[in-house]
């Protein structure tokens, strides 16, 4: 709280020594690219522009109530760029800015949680500037009731321009197929790069046949809903990589389509090797060094600077491997008296061999379609499940649905157990009441799973008060549950565990993954265990999209009504 605001409250008698502690002012962080390199001023024609996007970060994780609602002022000081670069405001940002000489003042209102665009600057080399000239842009901000961390952007003339070459991959594969990855890049810039960092990032169905000692490795979810969906290798090469020269790996690493391959992607990227590049590619993940041979490139002396054209540092390739995945549904048995509640776990297990990941479309892989047994109603369900009408249509009132659609995330591992805990209340005892569990395509009109060779086990049942359950034996209380259907074993699976607790639609999840979802007409996401079962509780946290390397790729999730 600002000094003036505090004084006003004291004058009004609203602050006392016995009152509650006041919340600290929020702190926001100004940011952008730490270093920007410009093409030198040309002998003829106009100078080439570079975009410099400036941002502000609100650290609050509360999407509904974490926004800052006040006005704030941003100040730019371009004075240290005089004779080095010319700066203008671009289309994004700058509409409420007033510039005077080498300074500018911008006013805005409200900062939502997360990262927001502050302004876009268009920067060009100044007439008369020379190779190696440099300067800075100083950015500060202020607001009543908030503080801001300032930001300094460094701008220089000239630099390396590492451009990655596309490779002629075979993209239609069979499990076990291998091919070399002869990574090749050229420095199209005006200076040498002092060391380079090669990023090799691939999805779960691909693997390199060796892990190299000058590379470090990590696995992450990558926003796909499955642990280990992506593997990243960061390979460091010291030395100097000269302007105009092309470099190729001396012995290309070999890429293999594994037994679990289906739809897969390889991303390969080159950066000058420095602390900022490594931090961006690591994205906070834990990396472990390889123990194999050493990848090698040529070497020579030079100076480091920012990349003149960072947009061409990366190439990607998509692969389709002929393979299948067997999704086997399972249900439960439970029993009790009228008025009892019983817990049932239903879902499916992927018996492999393939993992399924819809990387480009971001669509859900499959839907579990559950019909509630007669004589019962749902009192607790996973958040990712939404009630629908008997025919699968939109249902406004979710309190007494007779049918539920529960969609997976955009990937399902080869060892996944997609477990869905429901709590049912027995309203009337109907011996042998059956509710169907079907794992199907997300489109109700085309239910077949295109990758599943065994459609016969896509269906199972939830049975209440069968002859061998509690009602037939006169059991009372909360009831029991036993797996039935396509899966074998108990709902706990093997190699992992998960549980959901709570009632009335809220619960907690354990087992190494989380789930999220929405109710209504839209689809919803979830999470899968790396091994064994994860029971998807109703209030599990949403899984954040993590993309390594400062946005190596972008996934747009389409949430169409199912």
C-alpha positions, 0 to 999 in steps of 0.5 A: 500500500502506498504512503498516501493511501496509508495516510488516508486510511489513518486519517479516517481511523481505519488502521489500528495497531490491533488490525489485520496485517495489510497485503503487500503491494503486487510486484510485476516484472518488465521483460523482453529479449535481453539482446537484439542484433541488427543487420548493419545499415546497408550501402543502398536501400532501407535498413532491415527492421527487427521487432523487439517485444516488451512484456509485463508479467503478473505472477498471480496464479488466480485467473479470476481475481489476480488481475491488477485493476489500476492504471500504470505508466511505462517509461522508455529511455532510448538515449543510449542508442543515439547513433546506434539504432533508430526506434519506433513503436510497432502495431502492438502497443504504443497506441497510448504512448507519447514520445519526446526526443529520446524518451517515451511515456505510455499509459495503460490500465489493468494487468491480467495474470501471466505474461502480457504484451507491453509494447512492440518496438521496431528497431533498425541500425542508424545511418552512420552506425558501424559493426560492433556498435551497441547501446541499451533501452531502459524500461521502467514503470510505476503505479499506485499500489504496485511495484515494477522490476525494470528491464534493460534491452541490449541492442548491437549492430551485426552478429551471427545468423545461424540458419538450420537446414531442413533434412530429407527424412523418410516420414512413413515408418515401421517400428524399428526403422532407423535413419541418420539425422545429419544436422547442418547449419550455416552462419549467414551473419556478420560475425562468428558464433562463439560456441553453439548449442544444438537442441534435439527434441522428439516425442515418445515414439522416437529415440536416438540410438546413443546418448552422447557425452557432450549432451544433456537429456530431460523428459517432460510432459510438454503440455500433452497430458502424459509424463515423458511425452517429450525428450530433449537433448541439449548438445554443446559444441565449443569453438568458433563458427565463422560467417559464411561457413556451413557446419555438419555433424561429423557422425550423424546421430541415428533416429529410431522408430520404437515399438511404441511409435505412431504419430511423432515429431522431431524438432532440431534447433541451433543457437549460439551457446550462452547462459541465456540460450541454455536457460531458455532451452532447459525451461527449468527442467532437470537434465542428466548428462549422456555417457556415450560418444562425443558429437563433433563440429569444426572449431576456430576463434571469434566473438559472440553476439545475438542472432540476426535472424532467430526465426530460421534457427529451427526445423521440424519433421513429423513421422507416421509409424505403422502401428496400433494401440489396444484400448481395453475398457474395464468396469466395476461391480458394487452392491448396497441397500437403498440409500447407500453410496458406492464407489466404482472405478471405470475406464480403460488401459492401453495395452499398446504397443503404441502411444497415441499423441495428437501433437499438431491438432491438440485433439483428445485421443479418446472418450470414455462413454459411461451410462449410469446403471438403473436405480442409481444416480451419480453424486461425485465424478471426475471434473473431466466428465460431463453429463449429457442426455440419453442420446449424447446431447447437451445437458444444462442440469448436471445434477442427475445425468444418466450418461457421461462423456469423459475425454482423455488429453491429447496423448495416451501413453503405451502403459496408461491406465485412464481410471475414472472414480465415480460415486453412485447413490443407490436409490432403488435396489435393482438386482444386476443393474448394468451401466455400459462403459465404452471407450471410443473415438471422441466423435459420437457419430464415428465411434471406432478408434482408428488405431485399435485392432481389437474393438471387441474389448472397447466395452465393459460394464458397471454392475450394481447388486449382482448376485455375487455382490453386497445386496445378494448377501445383505450387505449394507454400508458404502458398498464395494467395487471390483474391476470387470471388463477389458482390463485385468487386475484391480483398479490400482493397476501395476507399477503405480498408484492413484486415488481420488477423495472427496464427495459432491464432485470434489477430490484430490489426485495422487500418483504423479499426474493431474487432471482438469476438465470442464462441464457443459458442451465443451470437451475436457482434458485429463492426465495419465500416469506414467505407469499404473493408474491415476484416478482422476479426481473432480478438483484436480489442478489443470495441467499447464502447457510446457514448451521447452526452448522459448516456444519450440512449437505451438499446440492449439487445442480444439475443444469441439462439442462431442 
